[in-house]
Amino acid sequence: MDFIEINKRINALIMSGLVNPHIGIVRPAVPVTIESVNNHALRHGVTLEQAQNYVNSAKIMFGQGNRNMYLSDDGSATVLVEGKRLISAYSRENFDLSITAILEVLDYER
């Protein structure tokens, strides 16, 4: 994947107002093993096992300062860098238009 081009396309989505400007910078996904979970992380009905699968199968990750958001076709998981704590997770069924648009960019770049 051409991460420079992907970032350009996502920046265009940000400029259009479709994607939150705080989404972060796209990077190659470097999977981690989730070591702990906060209460908010599982409130969307995603199990720890599912969240770990999202991390392991992520196409990309967004660097967001002290956390990384992993994005796969099946869902997303946001993990704190220090402590590897899962802080949020969503299944594909809960993706909004911005995440769907990002996935379209990724499909275009394949």
N, C-alpha and C positions, 0 to 999 in steps of 0.2 A: 504494500500500500504506500502511496505517496502522501505522507503525513503533512507536508507543506501544503499540498493542494487541498487536502481534507480540511486543514485549519482555515484556508482561504474561503472555502465553501461554507464552513460553519460560521465564520466571521460575517459572510454575506447574510446568513440567516439571522445573526444577531442584529445586524444593521437594519434588517427588515422588520425587526421587532418580534419575530417568531420564536427566537431562542433567547433565554436569559443571558445577559452579558457576563454573569458570574459562573457560567458553565465550566470555564477553565480551558486549558490547552490540551489538545488531543495528543496523546502519546501511545506508543505501542503498549499493549496490556502486559504487565508483569504480574502474574498471579501471586497471591499471598495466601497463607492459611489463616483464616479468621480465628482469632484466639479468644474473643469475648464479644458479647452482644449487649447493646443497651435496650431498654424497654421499647423505645420508639421504633427500633429497627424492624420488629416483627409485627407491628400493628396493621400492616397491609396484607396479612395472611400468608406471608412468605416464611418458610421454615429456614432454619440455619443451613440445612443441607441444600436447599434450593439456592440460597444466597451464595453458598460456596461454589455451586455449579455455575452461577452467573459470573463469578470471578474467574473461575477456571476456563470458561468458554468465551470470555470477553473478546470482542473484536478489537476494541480500543479501551483506553481509560482516559479520563479527564483529570489532569492534575489540578487540584483545587486547594492549593496551600498545604494545610496539614492533613488533607484527605485526598483519596482518589475515588472517582466514581467509575466503576467498571460497567461497560455496556455490552450485552450480548443480545442475540436474537430473542432469547427467552425472557430476559429481565435485566434489571440493573441492581447493583449493590454498591453502597458507598462505605468505604472503610477508612478509619483513621490510620495514618501512616504509623505513628507511634502507638504501640499497643495492639495494633491490628484489630481494633474493635469495630464491629459492624454497627453503623449508625442509621442506615436506611436501606430498604430493599423494596423493589416493586417488580411484579410479574409483568409480562408483555401486555396482559389485559388491562393494566393500569397505566400504560404509556400514554402521554398526552401528545398533542400535535407536534410539539418541539422535538420530542424524542423520535417520533415517527419520521420527521423531516431529516434528522441526523442519520437515522438508519438508511434512508433513501440516498443520502450522500455516500454512505459507506458502500451500499450496493452499486452505485454508479462507479465508484473507484475500483471495484473488483475487476 
